[in-house]
Amino acid sequence: MAKKYPNVRERNGKFHYRYSIKDKVTGKRIQKETPGFASAKEAYNEGIKIQAELLKGTYVDEENILFTDWCDRWIEIYAATGKVKNRTVNIRRDSLKIAKKMLGGLKLNEITKLQYQETLQELKKSGYKKNTLKMFHAAMRMLFKKAIELEILRTDITEGTTVPAYNPTVEELENNSDLPKFLEKEELALLLNAALEFGDDQYYRALYVLAYTGMRIGELCALKVSDIDEVNKKISITKTLNEEEGISNYELGTPKTISSARKIAVSAKVIVILKKQIAWRKAYKMATLDKFYKKENFLFINTETMPGRPMSKKRLQEFMKDCLRLAELPTDFTPHSLRHTYTSLMAEAGVDLIAIQKLLGHESGSKTTEAVYLHVTESKLRNDVDKLDALLDGLI
């Protein structure tokens, strides 16, 4: 047997091919062997492949690393790149918690394509939402891709697998559930009037600016006085606020995408609101001079605990919810709903879709913007279709 198939050894009825590789840490030669095969020939053929890979320098030694351990190592590598925001890192970390729960007992190189595809199916059956599953799949694809890049694995088990389809129910179709939530103009008026009733002029102005510019809440809270161009009626969007570690440890990051860095053209009424905010801020700074945070000139500021630091996104969200209650509007609207509200208002005013997307800092083809735009302009489309009857009236 040994002469016919060199380096093949039998153990407990299985055949293994023995070979040696250089240890990455010590540089010494260490003995390895293939998994067991039913025949000596199969083991020998696998050994020939390994020897060829060793000669070419393409051999990968699949470490006996646990899947849970690789999850922890990968998230450290991912965060250390400095190319992703803390919020994104935390989203990936949440996905890995699900992954550890489903696959935590396995070694990294033991997971098969079939197991992974069945995991996706099981997560859907367990009630995970479509977006959660998509984020999970995205994290897993990156995790296995990095394992291959670092020569920990040979095969990407996520390649060729797919997220299960989520077919909408009749109720969802009837309710047009894909349409993002936004306020009609009458509802927006109720919200802003309620904000005035609360008597907090700064938070009222913050909601007003969100609704009339389409800014993201993080972009608004990161605004500085210098970002306002009163003469040319523009606002520069160059940063976003991250306060996951608390407002005392806030961070300013780059906008969500490349296209999110932009200059927004605004109306004269918005400039009036912004000038009032600048004047109010100046007066507040003078009144709290010793306590006021002077490192950066934020436009919308914290007044509760740390005067002069940026306005808290969480506090603004709470204020909006209070206003919604006072206005007797649904409380599931959020500051991001005002971004969709801006789209609806601009569409109703006759602004074309491409211009709206540019103002929002969206790349062309944004499904959410298109959905709101088409919903608002549907009545106009109906009128255009009805013109066909008038055109052929009397001829047919």
Sine and cosine of phi, psi and omega as CSV:
sin_phi,cos_phi,sin_psi,cos_psi,sin_omega,cos_omega
0.00,0.00,-0.71,0.71,-0.04,-1.00
-0.90,0.43,-0.61,0.79,-0.01,-1.00
-0.92,0.39,-0.66,0.75,-0.03,-1.00
-0.95,0.30,-0.62,0.79,-0.01,-1.00
-0.79,-0.62,0.99,0.11,-0.03,-1.00
-0.85,0.53,0.57,-0.82,0.06,-1.00
0.94,0.33,0.07,1.00,0.04,-1.00
-1.00,-0.04,0.75,-0.67,0.01,-1.00
-0.80,-0.59,0.58,-0.81,0.03,-1.00
-0.98,-0.18,0.67,-0.74,0.06,-1.00
-0.51,-0.86,0.86,-0.51,0.01,-1.00
0.82,0.58,0.65,0.76,0.07,-1.00
0.99,0.16,0.05,1.00,0.02,-1.00
-0.88,-0.47,0.49,-0.87,-0.04,-1.00
-0.94,-0.34,0.73,-0.69,-0.05,-1.00
-0.81,-0.59,0.60,-0.80,0.08,-1.00
-0.98,-0.19,0.81,-0.59,0.01,-1.00
-0.99,-0.12,0.64,-0.77,0.03,-1.00
-0.46,-0.89,0.14,-0.99,-0.01,-1.00
-0.79,-0.62,0.53,-0.85,0.07,-1.00
-0.73,-0.69,0.23,-0.97,0.02,-1.00
-1.00,0.02,0.77,-0.63,0.04,-1.00
-0.91,0.41,0.75,-0.66,-0.07,-1.00
-0.92,0.40,-0.46,0.89,-0.07,-1.00
-1.00,0.00,-0.79,0.61,-0.10,-1.00
-1.00,0.00,-0.39,0.92,-0.06,-1.00
0.99,0.13,-0.04,1.00,0.00,-1.00
-0.99,0.12,0.38,-0.93,0.06,-1.00
-0.97,0.23,0.71,-0.71,0.06,-1.00
-0.80,-0.60,0.53,-0.85,-0.03,-1.00
-0.99,0.11,0.68,-0.73,0.07,-1.00
-0.74,-0.67,0.27,-0.96,0.12,-0.99
-0.52,-0.85,0.42,-0.91,-0.02,-1.00
-0.96,0.27,0.26,-0.96,0.17,-0.99
-0.88,0.48,0.22,-0.97,-0.04,-1.00
-0.96,0.28,0.63,-0.78,0.06,-1.00
-0.87,-0.49,0.35,-0.94,-0.04,-1.00
-0.95,0.31,-0.43,0.90,-0.01,-1.00
-0.72,-0.69,0.37,-0.93,0.01,-1.00
-0.91,0.42,-0.58,0.81,-0.02,-1.00
-0.89,0.46,-0.69,0.72,0.00,-1.00
-0.89,0.46,-0.67,0.74,0.01,-1.00
-0.90,0.44,-0.65,0.76,-0.01,-1.00
-0.91,0.41,-0.69,0.72,0.02,-1.00
-0.87,0.49,-0.64,0.77,0.05,-1.00
-0.91,0.42,-0.62,0.78,0.02,-1.00
-0.90,0.43,-0.63,0.78,0.04,-1.00
-0.88,0.47,-0.65,0.76,0.03,-1.00
-0.88,0.47,-0.69,0.72,-0.01,-1.00
-0.90,0.44,-0.69,0.73,0.01,-1.00
-0.89,0.46,-0.62,0.79,0.04,-1.00
-0.90,0.43,-0.66,0.75,0.02,-1.00
-0.91,0.41,-0.61,0.79,0.04,-1.00
-0.90,0.44,-0.64,0.77,0.03,-1.00
-0.92,0.39,-0.63,0.78,-0.02,-1.00
-0.98,0.18,-0.27,0.96,-0.06,-1.00
0.99,0.15,0.32,0.95,-0.02,-1.00
-0.96,-0.27,0.09,1.00,-0.05,-1.00
-0.94,0.33,0.67,-0.74,0.06,-1.00
-0.88,-0.48,0.84,-0.55,0.05,-1.00
-1.00,0.01,0.97,-0.24,-0.04,-1.00
-0.95,0.31,0.97,-0.25,-0.05,-1.00
-0.91,0.41,0.43,-0.90,0.04,-1.00
-1.00,0.08,0.77,0.64,-0.04,-1.00
-1.00,0.09,0.69,-0.72,0.05,-1.00
-0.94,0.34,0.56,-0.83,0.00,-1.00
-0.85,0.53,-0.68,0.73,-0.01,-1.00
-0.89,0.46,-0.61,0.79,0.02,-1.00
-0.92,0.40,-0.64,0.77,0.00,-1.00
-0.93,0.36,-0.55,0.83,0.07,-1.00
-0.84,0.54,-0.72,0.70,-0.02,-1.00
-0.92,0.40,-0.66,0.75,0.00,-1.00
-0.93,0.38,-0.65,0.76,-0.04,-1.00
-0.91,0.41,-0.67,0.74,-0.05,-1.00
-0.91,0.42,-0.52,0.85,0.09,-1.00
-0.91,0.41,-0.71,0.71,0.03,-1.00
-0.89,0.46,-0.69,0.72,-0.03,-1.00
-0.88,0.48,-0.72,0.70,-0.03,-1.00
-0.94,0.35,-0.56,0.83,-0.08,-1.00
-0.95,0.31,-0.21,0.98,0.01,-1.00
-0.91,0.41,-0.44,0.90,-0.03,-1.00
0.96,0.28,0.10,0.99,-0.05,-1.00
-0.99,-0.13,-0.09,1.00,-0.04,-1.00
-0.83,-0.56,0.53,-0.85,-0.02,-1.00
-0.97,0.23,0.39,-0.92,0.00,-1.00
-0.84,0.54,-0.60,0.80,0.00,-1.00
-0.88,0.47,-0.65,0.76,0.01,-1.00
-0.92,0.38,-0.64,0.77,0.04,-1.00
-0.86,0.50,-0.67,0.74,-0.01,-1.00
-0.92,0.39,-0.56,0.83,0.06,-1.00
-0.90,0.43,-0.70,0.72,0.03,-1.00
-0.90,0.44,-0.63,0.78,0.00,-1.00
-0.90,0.43,-0.62,0.78,0.06,-1.00
-0.89,0.45,-0.63,0.78,0.03,-1.00
-0.90,0.44,-0.62,0.79,-0.01,-1.00
-0.93,0.36,-0.47,0.88,0.08,-1.00
-0.88,0.47,-0.65,0.76,0.05,-1.00
-0.91,0.40,-0.68,0.73,-0.03,-1.00
-0.89,0.47,-0.68,0.73,0.00,-1.00
-0.89,0.45,-0.61,0.79,0.01,-1.00
-0.89,0.45,-0.60,0.80,-0.08,-1.00
-1.00,0.06,-0.58,0.82,-0.15,-0.99
-0.81,-0.59,0.16,0.99,-0.15,-0.99
-0.87,0.49,-0.40,0.92,-0.04,-1.00
-0.99,0.10,-0.01,1.00,-0.09,-1.00
-0.97,-0.24,0.38,-0.93,0.20,-0.98
-0.98,0.18,0.42,-0.91,-0.06,-1.00
-0.84,0.54,-0.67,0.74,-0.07,-1.00
-0.99,0.11,0.04,1.00,0.03,-1.00
-1.00,-0.04,-0.31,0.95,-0.07,-1.00
-0.96,0.26,0.77,-0.64,-0.02,-1.00
-0.97,-0.24,0.26,-0.97,0.06,-1.00
-0.84,0.53,-0.69,0.73,-0.03,-1.00
-0.89,0.46,-0.68,0.73,0.03,-1.00
-0.87,0.49,-0.67,0.74,-0.03,-1.00
-0.92,0.39,-0.68,0.73,0.03,-1.00
-0.89,0.46,-0.65,0.76,0.04,-1.00
-0.92,0.40,-0.51,0.86,0.07,-1.00
-0.90,0.43,-0.68,0.73,0.06,-1.00
-0.86,0.50,-0.69,0.72,0.01,-1.00
-0.89,0.45,-0.67,0.74,-0.03,-1.00
-0.91,0.42,-0.62,0.78,0.02,-1.00
-0.90,0.44,-0.62,0.78,0.05,-1.00
-0.90,0.43,-0.72,0.70,0.01,-1.00
-0.88,0.48,-0.51,0.86,-0.03,-1.00
-0.97,0.23,-0.10,1.00,0.08,-1.00
0.98,-0.20,0.15,0.99,0.05,-1.00
-0.93,0.37,0.66,-0.75,-0.02,-1.00
-0.94,0.33,0.32,-0.95,-0.05,-1.00
-0.85,0.52,-0.74,0.67,-0.05,-1.00
-0.91,0.41,-0.59,0.81,0.04,-1.00
-0.89,0.45,-0.67,0.75,-0.02,-1.00
-0.93,0.36,-0.59,0.81,0.03,-1.00
-0.91,0.41,-0.65,0.76,0.03,-1.00
-0.92,0.39,-0.62,0.79,0.05,-1.00
-0.87,0.49,-0.74,0.67,-0.03,-1.00
-0.90,0.44,-0.64,0.77,0.01,-1.00
-0.89,0.46,-0.69,0.73,0.01,-1.00
-0.90,0.43,-0.67,0.74,-0.01,-1.00
-0.91,0.40,-0.60,0.80,0.02,-1.00
-0.90,0.44,-0.67,0.74,0.02,-1.00
-0.92,0.39,-0.64,0.77,-0.01,-1.00
-0.87,0.49,-0.72,0.70,-0.02,-1.00
-0.97,0.25,-0.53,0.85,0.05,-1.00
-0.89,0.46,-0.66,0.75,0.01,-1.00
-0.92,0.39,-0.58,0.82,0.04,-1.00
-0.88,0.47,-0.60,0.80,0.04,-1.00
-0.95,0.30,-0.67,0.74,0.01,-1.00
-0.87,0.50,-0.58,0.82,-0.02,-1.00
-1.00,-0.03,0.17,0.99,0.08,-1.00
0.87,0.49,0.63,0.78,0.10,-1.00
-1.00,-0.08,-0.49,0.87,0.02,-1.00
-0.76,-0.65,0.35,-0.94,0.11,-0.99
-1.00,-0.09,-0.62,0.79,-0.20,-0.98
-0.89,-0.46,0.69,-0.72,0.09,-1.00
-1.00,0.01,0.97,-0.25,-0.09,-1.00
-0.96,0.28,-0.20,0.98,0.04,-1.00
-1.00,0.09,-0.29,0.96,-0.02,-1.00
-0.92,0.39,0.79,-0.61,0.00,-1.00
1.00,0.01,-0.15,0.99,0.07,-1.00
-1.00,0.02,0.38,-0.92,-0.07,-1.00
-0.69,-0.73,0.49,-0.87,0.11,-0.99
-0.95,0.30,0.76,-0.65,-0.01,-1.00
-0.84,0.54,0.54,-0.84,0.00,-1.00
-0.95,0.30,0.61,-0.80,0.08,-1.00
-0.92,-0.40,0.98,-0.17,0.01,-1.00
-0.99,0.15,0.75,-0.66,0.00,-1.00
-0.92,0.39,0.56,-0.83,0.06,-1.00
-0.99,0.17,0.21,-0.98,0.04,-1.00
-0.86,0.51,-0.67,0.74,-0.01,-1.00
-0.88,0.47,-0.67,0.74,0.01,-1.00
-0.90,0.44,-0.65,0.76,0.02,-1.00
-0.91,0.41,-0.65,0.76,-0.01,-1.00
-0.92,0.40,-0.56,0.83,-0.03,-1.00
-1.00,0.03,0.02,1.00,-0.01,-1.00
0.80,0.60,0.77,0.64,-0.15,-0.99
-0.91,0.42,-0.30,0.95,0.01,-1.00
-0.97,0.24,-0.21,0.98,-0.03,-1.00
-0.97,0.23,0.84,-0.54,0.03,-1.00
-0.88,0.48,0.50,-0.86,-0.01,-1.00
-0.96,0.26,0.71,-0.70,0.10,-0.99
-0.49,-0.87,0.33,-0.94,-0.01,-1.00
-1.00,-0.05,0.67,-0.74,0.18,-0.98
-0.93,0.38,0.31,-0.95,-0.09,-1.00
-0.88,0.47,-0.54,0.84,0.04,-1.00
-0.93,0.38,-0.61,0.79,0.03,-1.00
-0.93,0.36,-0.61,0.79,0.04,-1.00
-0.89,0.46,-0.65,0.76,0.03,-1.00
-0.88,0.47,-0.66,0.75,0.03,-1.00
-0.89,0.46,-0.67,0.74,0.00,-1.00
-0.89,0.46,-0.75,0.66,-0.05,-1.00
-0.93,0.37,-0.57,0.82,0.07,-1.00
-0.91,0.41,-0.61,0.79,0.04,-1.00
-0.91,0.42,-0.61,0.79,0.03,-1.00
-0.89,0.46,-0.61,0.79,0.05,-1.00
-0.92,0.39,-0.60,0.80,0.00,-1.00
-0.89,0.46,-0.56,0.83,0.01,-1.00
-0.92,0.39,-0.34,0.94,0.09,-1.00
0.99,0.17,0.16,0.99,0.06,-1.00
-0.98,-0.18,1.00,-0.09,-0.13,-0.99
-0.89,0.46,-0.59,0.81,-0.03,-1.00
-0.90,0.43,-0.72,0.69,-0.01,-1.00
-0.93,0.36,-0.54,0.84,0.11,-0.99
-0.87,0.49,-0.72,0.69,-0.02,-1.00
-0.91,0.42,-0.58,0.82,0.02,-1.00
-0.89,0.45,-0.71,0.70,0.03,-1.00
-0.91,0.42,-0.64,0.77,0.01,-1.00
-0.87,0.49,-0.73,0.68,-0.03,-1.00
-0.91,0.41,-0.63,0.77,0.06,-1.00
-0.86,0.51,-0.71,0.70,-0.06,-1.00
-0.94,0.34,-0.50,0.86,-0.10,-1.00
-0.98,-0.20,0.08,1.00,0.06,-1.00
-0.78,-0.63,-0.35,0.94,-0.04,-1.00
0.97,0.24,0.26,0.97,0.02,-1.00
-0.92,0.38,0.46,-0.89,0.20,-0.98
-0.97,0.25,0.47,-0.89,-0.06,-1.00
-0.87,0.49,-0.60,0.80,0.02,-1.00
-0.92,0.40,-0.55,0.83,0.04,-1.00
-0.93,0.36,-0.65,0.76,-0.01,-1.00
-0.91,0.41,-0.72,0.70,-0.05,-1.00
-0.93,0.36,-0.32,0.95,0.02,-1.00
-1.00,-0.03,-0.09,1.00,-0.03,-1.00
-0.88,0.48,0.62,-0.78,0.13,-0.99
-0.92,-0.40,0.32,-0.95,-0.01,-1.00
-0.83,0.55,-0.60,0.80,-0.03,-1.00
-0.93,0.35,-0.22,0.98,0.01,-1.00
-0.99,0.17,-0.15,0.99,-0.05,-1.00
-0.99,-0.12,0.85,-0.53,0.07,-1.00
-0.95,-0.31,1.00,-0.06,-0.07,-1.00
-0.92,0.39,-0.57,0.82,-0.06,-1.00
-0.92,0.40,-0.76,0.65,-0.04,-1.00
-1.00,-0.04,0.06,1.00,0.05,-1.00
0.82,0.58,0.85,0.53,0.00,-1.00
-0.66,-0.75,0.45,-0.89,0.10,-1.00
-0.84,-0.54,0.75,-0.66,0.02,-1.00
-1.00,-0.03,0.81,-0.59,0.06,-1.00
-0.95,-0.30,0.95,-0.31,-0.05,-1.00
-0.77,-0.64,-0.03,1.00,-0.09,-1.00
-0.39,-0.92,0.20,-0.98,0.06,-1.00
-0.61,-0.79,0.47,-0.89,-0.07,-1.00
-1.00,-0.05,0.72,-0.69,0.13,-0.99
-0.87,-0.49,0.85,-0.52,-0.03,-1.00
-0.80,-0.61,0.51,0.86,-0.04,-1.00
-0.89,0.46,-0.46,0.89,0.03,-1.00
-0.99,-0.10,0.26,0.97,-0.03,-1.00
0.99,-0.11,0.43,-0.90,-0.09,-1.00
-0.92,0.40,-0.40,0.92,0.03,-1.00
-0.95,0.31,-0.38,0.92,0.02,-1.00
-0.89,-0.45,0.59,0.81,-0.03,-1.00
-0.87,0.50,0.41,-0.91,0.09,-1.00
-0.76,-0.65,0.56,-0.83,0.11,-0.99
-0.96,-0.27,0.87,-0.49,0.01,-1.00
-0.92,-0.40,0.09,-1.00,0.05,-1.00
-0.96,0.26,0.37,-0.93,0.02,-1.00
-0.85,0.53,0.22,-0.98,-0.14,-0.99
-0.82,0.57,-0.71,0.71,0.01,-1.00
-0.71,-0.71,0.11,-0.99,0.03,-1.00
-0.87,0.49,-0.66,0.75,-0.03,-1.00
-0.95,0.31,-0.25,0.97,0.00,-1.00
-0.96,0.30,-0.40,0.92,0.10,-0.99
-0.97,0.24,0.91,-0.41,-0.18,-0.98
-0.35,-0.94,0.12,-0.99,0.15,-0.99
-0.89,-0.45,0.83,-0.55,-0.05,-1.00
-0.99,-0.11,0.81,-0.59,0.15,-0.99
-0.98,0.18,0.76,-0.64,-0.05,-1.00
-0.83,-0.56,0.27,-0.96,-0.04,-1.00
-0.98,0.18,0.20,-0.98,0.01,-1.00
-0.89,0.46,-0.59,0.81,0.00,-1.00
-0.91,0.41,-0.60,0.80,0.04,-1.00
-0.91,0.41,-0.64,0.77,0.04,-1.00
-0.88,0.47,-0.63,0.77,0.04,-1.00
-0.87,0.49,-0.70,0.71,0.02,-1.00
-0.88,0.48,-0.68,0.73,-0.02,-1.00
-0.92,0.39,-0.61,0.79,0.03,-1.00
-0.91,0.41,-0.60,0.80,0.06,-1.00
-0.91,0.42,-0.62,0.78,0.02,-1.00
-0.92,0.40,-0.66,0.75,0.02,-1.00
-0.89,0.45,-0.68,0.73,0.01,-1.00
-0.91,0.41,-0.68,0.73,0.02,-1.00
-0.89,0.45,-0.68,0.74,0.00,-1.00
-0.87,0.49,-0.67,0.74,0.00,-1.00
-0.88,0.47,-0.68,0.73,0.00,-1.00
-0.92,0.39,-0.65,0.76,0.01,-1.00
-0.91,0.42,-0.63,0.78,0.02,-1.00
-0.89,0.46,-0.66,0.75,-0.01,-1.00
-0.91,0.41,-0.56,0.83,-0.05,-1.00
-0.97,0.24,-0.39,0.92,-0.03,-1.00
-0.84,-0.54,0.61,0.80,-0.19,-0.98
-0.78,0.62,-0.72,0.70,-0.06,-1.00
-0.94,0.34,-0.53,0.85,-0.07,-1.00
-1.00,-0.08,-0.23,0.97,-0.15,-0.99
-0.94,0.35,0.70,-0.72,0.00,-1.00
-0.97,0.24,0.89,-0.45,-0.15,-0.99
-0.96,-0.28,-0.01,1.00,-0.09,-1.00
-0.91,0.42,-0.63,0.77,-0.03,-1.00
-0.65,-0.76,0.64,-0.77,-0.10,-1.00
-1.00,0.00,0.95,0.32,0.02,-1.00
-0.93,0.37,0.59,-0.81,-0.04,-1.00
-0.98,0.19,-0.78,0.62,0.06,-1.00
-0.98,-0.19,0.85,-0.53,-0.24,-0.97
-0.86,-0.51,0.32,-0.95,0.08,-1.00
-0.98,0.21,0.75,-0.66,0.04,-1.00
-0.85,-0.52,-0.15,0.99,-0.10,-1.00
-0.98,0.18,-0.79,0.61,-0.12,-0.99
-0.82,-0.57,-0.53,0.85,-0.09,-1.00
-0.71,-0.70,0.98,0.18,-0.07,-1.00
-0.78,0.62,0.78,-0.63,0.07,-1.00
1.00,-0.09,-0.35,0.93,0.10,-0.99
-0.95,0.30,0.21,-0.98,-0.08,-1.00
-0.89,0.45,0.50,-0.87,0.08,-1.00
-0.86,0.51,0.68,-0.74,0.00,-1.00
-0.97,0.25,0.76,-0.64,0.06,-1.00
-0.87,0.49,-0.65,0.76,-0.03,-1.00
-0.90,0.44,-0.65,0.76,0.00,-1.00
-0.92,0.40,-0.62,0.78,0.03,-1.00
-0.91,0.41,-0.62,0.79,0.06,-1.00
-0.89,0.46,-0.67,0.74,0.02,-1.00
-0.90,0.43,-0.66,0.75,0.02,-1.00
-0.89,0.46,-0.68,0.73,0.01,-1.00
-0.89,0.46,-0.64,0.77,0.00,-1.00
-0.90,0.43,-0.65,0.76,0.06,-1.00
-0.88,0.48,-0.65,0.76,0.01,-1.00
-0.91,0.40,-0.63,0.78,0.03,-1.00
-0.89,0.45,-0.65,0.76,0.04,-1.00
-0.89,0.45,-0.72,0.70,-0.01,-1.00
-0.88,0.47,-0.60,0.80,-0.01,-1.00
-0.99,0.11,-0.02,1.00,-0.03,-1.00
0.85,0.53,0.70,0.71,0.06,-1.00
-0.94,-0.35,0.35,-0.94,0.04,-1.00
-0.83,0.55,0.72,-0.70,-0.08,-1.00
-1.00,0.06,0.08,1.00,0.05,-1.00
-1.00,0.02,0.02,1.00,0.17,-0.99
-0.94,0.34,0.56,-0.83,-0.02,-1.00
-0.77,-0.64,0.17,-0.98,0.10,-0.99
-0.81,0.59,-0.52,0.85,0.04,-1.00
-0.93,0.36,-0.44,0.90,0.07,-1.00
-0.89,0.46,-0.48,0.88,0.03,-1.00
-0.93,0.36,-0.45,0.89,0.08,-1.00
-0.91,0.41,-0.68,0.74,0.07,-1.00
-0.94,0.33,-0.53,0.85,0.06,-1.00
-0.89,0.46,-0.67,0.75,0.05,-1.00
-0.85,0.53,-0.69,0.73,0.03,-1.00
-0.86,0.51,-0.71,0.71,-0.03,-1.00
-0.91,0.42,-0.65,0.76,0.00,-1.00
-0.91,0.42,-0.68,0.74,0.00,-1.00
-0.92,0.39,-0.62,0.79,0.03,-1.00
-0.91,0.42,-0.68,0.73,0.01,-1.00
-0.91,0.41,-0.50,0.87,0.02,-1.00
-0.98,0.20,-0.12,0.99,0.07,-1.00
0.99,-0.11,0.17,0.99,0.02,-1.00
-0.97,0.25,0.68,-0.73,-0.07,-1.00
-0.97,0.25,0.34,-0.94,-0.13,-0.99
-0.87,0.49,-0.70,0.72,-0.05,-1.00
-0.88,0.47,-0.66,0.75,0.02,-1.00
-0.90,0.43,-0.64,0.77,0.02,-1.00
-0.90,0.44,-0.70,0.72,0.00,-1.00
-0.87,0.48,-0.62,0.78,0.01,-1.00
-0.91,0.40,-0.67,0.74,0.01,-1.00
-0.91,0.41,-0.56,0.83,0.01,-1.00
-0.98,0.21,-0.26,0.96,-0.06,-1.00
0.98,0.18,0.41,0.91,0.05,-1.00
-1.00,-0.02,0.55,-0.84,0.22,-0.98
-0.96,0.27,0.45,-0.89,-0.01,-1.00
-0.86,0.51,0.58,-0.82,0.03,-1.00
1.00,-0.10,0.22,0.98,0.04,-1.00
-0.91,0.41,0.88,-0.48,-0.07,-1.00
-0.93,0.38,-0.59,0.81,-0.02,-1.00
-0.92,0.39,-0.70,0.71,0.02,-1.00
-0.90,0.44,-0.69,0.73,0.00,-1.00
-0.89,0.47,-0.65,0.76,-0.02,-1.00
-0.88,0.47,-0.72,0.69,0.02,-1.00
-0.91,0.40,-0.69,0.72,-0.03,-1.00
-0.86,0.51,-0.74,0.67,-0.03,-1.00
-0.92,0.39,-0.57,0.82,0.03,-1.00
-0.90,0.44,-0.71,0.71,-0.05,-1.00
-0.94,0.35,-0.61,0.80,-0.07,-1.00
-1.00,0.03,0.11,0.99,-0.05,-1.00
-0.88,0.47,-0.64,0.77,-0.01,-1.00
-0.90,0.43,-0.59,0.81,0.04,-1.00
-0.92,0.40,-0.64,0.77,0.03,-1.00
-0.89,0.46,-0.61,0.79,0.03,-1.00
-0.88,0.47,-0.68,0.73,0.03,-1.00
-0.89,0.45,-0.62,0.79,0.01,-1.00
-0.91,0.41,-0.64,0.77,0.02,-1.00
-0.91,0.41,-0.64,0.77,-0.01,-1.00
-0.90,0.44,-0.36,0.93,0.03,-1.00
-0.89,0.45,-0.39,0.92,0.02,-1.00
-0.89,0.46,-0.65,0.76,0.02,-1.00
-0.88,0.47,-0.69,0.73,-0.03,-1.00
-0.91,0.42,-0.60,0.80,-0.03,-1.00
-0.89,0.45,-0.61,0.79,-0.06,-1.00
-0.99,-0.14,0.03,1.00,-0.01,-1.00
-0.84,0.54,0.78,-0.62,0.03,-1.00
1.00,0.06,-0.21,0.98,0.00,-1.00
-1.00,-0.10,-0.46,0.89,-0.03,-1.00
-0.87,-0.50,0.00,0.00,0.00,0.00
